[in-house]
């Protein structure tokens, strides 16, 4: 169920980007993209944390793993 919600988040992000490309002024496109990227990074970390708590590997990322050091300390 958590994995399905994670995937729905990517679908929503893609839809949001498509809508933004059609409707937002050019100077707002990149900030919108950054906002979506940060939200997806948070969702990715949340999924990894849940899977870790449950003792199950997340099925995301290269080789089905999340590199913890790539997820932390990034703006």
C-alpha positions in Angstrom: 0.0 0.0 0.0 2.8 2.4 0.8 4.6 1.5 -2.4 1.4 2.2 -4.4 1.1 5.6 -2.7 4.7 6.3 -3.6 4.0 5.5 -7.2 0.9 7.7 -7.3 3.1 10.5 -6.1 5.2 10.2 -9.2 2.1 10.2 -11.4 0.8 13.3 -9.7 4.2 15.0 -10.1 4.3 14.2 -13.8 0.8 15.6 -14.2 1.7 18.7 -12.2 4.8 19.3 -14.4 2.7 18.9 -17.6 0.2 21.3 -16.3 2.9 23.8 -15.2 4.5 23.6 -18.7 1.2 24.6 -20.2 0.1 27.3 -17.7 2.9 28.8 -15.6 4.9 31.8 -16.6 8.4 30.8 -17.7 10.1 32.3 -14.6 8.0 30.0 -12.3 8.8 26.7 -14.1 12.1 25.9 -12.5 11.0 26.7 -8.9 8.0 24.5 -9.5 10.2 21.7 -10.7 12.4 22.1 -7.6 9.4 22.0 -5.3 8.2 18.8 -6.8 11.7 17.3 -6.7 12.0 18.1 -3.0 8.6 16.5 -2.3 9.6 13.4 -4.1 12.9 13.2 -2.3 11.0 13.4 1.0 8.6 10.7 -0.2 11.5 8.5 -1.2 13.1 8.9 2.2 9.8 8.2 4.0 9.4 5.0 2.0 13.0 3.9 2.8 12.3 4.7 6.5 9.1 2.7 6.6 10.7 -0.3 4.8 13.6 -0.2 7.2 11.3 -0.2 10.2 9.5 -3.2 8.7 12.8 -4.9 8.0 12.1 -5.0 4.2 14.2 -3.5 1.5 12.6 -0.7 -0.5 12.1 -1.7 -4.2 13.3 1.6 -5.6 16.4 3.1 -7.0 19.4 1.4 -8.6 19.6 -2.2 -7.6 16.5 -1.8 -5.4 18.5 0.3 -2.8 18.5 3.8 -1.6 21.9 5.2 -0.9 21.4 6.9 2.5 24.2 9.5 2.0 22.6 10.7 -1.3 19.3 11.5 0.5 20.6 13.6 3.4 22.0 17.1 3.7 20.7 18.2 0.3 18.7 21.4 -0.1 
